[in-house]
Amino acid sequence: MADVPYLLLGVGAAAAVTFALRAIPFALKGALKDSALLADLRSWMPLGAILILLVYAVSGVDFGGSSHGIPEVSGIVVTAGVHWWRRNAVLSMLAGTAVCLVLANLVF
């Protein structure tokens, strides 16, 4: 079993790295305030995050199964359509989830 100083050193190193990684963005905030890169990231990150979630969600769908992925794809289409129509994230997610669940549990 490891001795106490070794464990304390390991916990201290982990804490120092965690603190530094969390403090660095605040320390550089003034220098990066007018950065074109950050402006681009600010505009593209929400779309990128949604795209990654979409790919992750669809990657587990069995398109060769009995439902052929129809409930999942219908939910995605309804979510996008309601969001395009109403511009309300909560409403679009609720509508898409409801369509997917109804189709998956009651139709297929």
Number of C-alpha atoms within 10 A of each C-alpha: 3 6 7 9 9 10 11 11 11 12 11 12 12 12 12 12 11 11 11 12 11 11 11 10 12 11 11 10 10 10 10 14 10 10 10 10 9 12 12 10 11 11 10 11 11 10 11 12 10 11 12 10 12 12 10 11 12 14 10 9 16 13 13 8 8 9 15 13 18 17 22 23 16 16 23 21 14 21 24 17 15 18 18 12 10 10 12 11 14 10 14 22 18 15 20 24 19 15 20 21 15 14 17 15 9 7 9 12
